[in-house]
Amino acid sequence: MTDTDTTLRVAALYQFAPFEDCAALQVDLQARCNEAGIRGTILLAPEGINGTIAGAPAGIEAVLAYIRTLPRCAAIEVKYSEAAEMPFYRMKVRIKREIVTMGEPDIDPVRGVGAYVSPEDWNALIADPDTVLIDTRNAYEVAAGTFENAIDPQTPSFRDFPGWFRDNREKLLEGREQPRIAMFCTGGIRCEKATALLKSEGLDEVYHLKGGILKYLENIDPEDSRWNGECFVFDERVTVTHGLERGSHALCRACRMPVSKADRASPLYEEGVGCPACHGTRTEAQRRGYAERQRQATLAAARGETHIGAEPSGDG
């Protein structure tokens, strides 16, 4: 397989599952991915598996077939898309403390999470005025788009979500002992932990969007949608809209934040060098380095190549 193949399949996957020997699994999974010609990143932790991989369809299915033999992974959540070019430069299987970092070691999504709600039933749930709707994503993601009337915690990272909830619990619940709480995130993985956290805090009527925003945008027609804006994604598309069509945002290569059309019209924006969000936070030496990287990326694009420094970052 070469980077110019047009049959590349991209698979984003996660599953909370009890893995007792991550080191042995790391070796085996890395070897199977290499054998299948797969590239991407997979994270392993005692709580499960999370990652995005790309390659020929047969190679992807071979790796997924192996993953489905692992404990509690037979029905692993997988989202597929296609790519004209290989979006990754290597295959990495890493061991982490958590597959999505919350910093709450006693929270175990394997033991209990909130109730799943399908995209088709989501509108009715969040239209109910008695439902407390919370966006569990980071502030820069929410800025690109969110659901109508959703509460934005304005957190810089998911690790900050537990503290935000505990600090604002009384205000959120408004004295109700058992309020109805609905939460959502990009693909569903963060809400698995967020709902498990709230259930550990004594709340029972907790719901989350099955498959996340991406599944909602894929399944729900725009005319029936309660989504406003675009959804930030951790790949070269930057944002997507209904039907998972590529959105209008670009990525700032200096701070890795999404940049809207309005941001790109600002005098503080320079492609590849900086944007209004990071203006004034980088040294002149850093800016010169970014400018040189952008120059190299432009030259590579003119040759029909992809410059490695242009690869977007993020683990979803």
Buried (B, 14 or more C-beta within 10 A) or exposed (E): BEBEBEEBBBBBBBBBBEBEEBEEBBEBBBEBBEEBBBBBBBBBBBBBBBBBBBBBEEBBBBBBEBBEEBEBBEEBBBBEBEBEBBBBEEBBBBEBEBBBBBBBEEBBBBEEBBEBBEBEEBBEBBEEEEBBBBBBBBBBBBBBBBBEEBBEBEBEEBBBBBEBBEEEEEEBBEEEEEBBBBBBBBBBBBBBBBBBBBBBEEBEBBBBBBBBBBBBBBBBEEEEBBBEBBBBBBBBBBBBBBEBEEBBBBBBBBBBBBBBEEBBEEEEBBBBBBBBBBBEEBEEEBBEBBBEBBEBBEEBEEEEEBBEBBBBEEBB
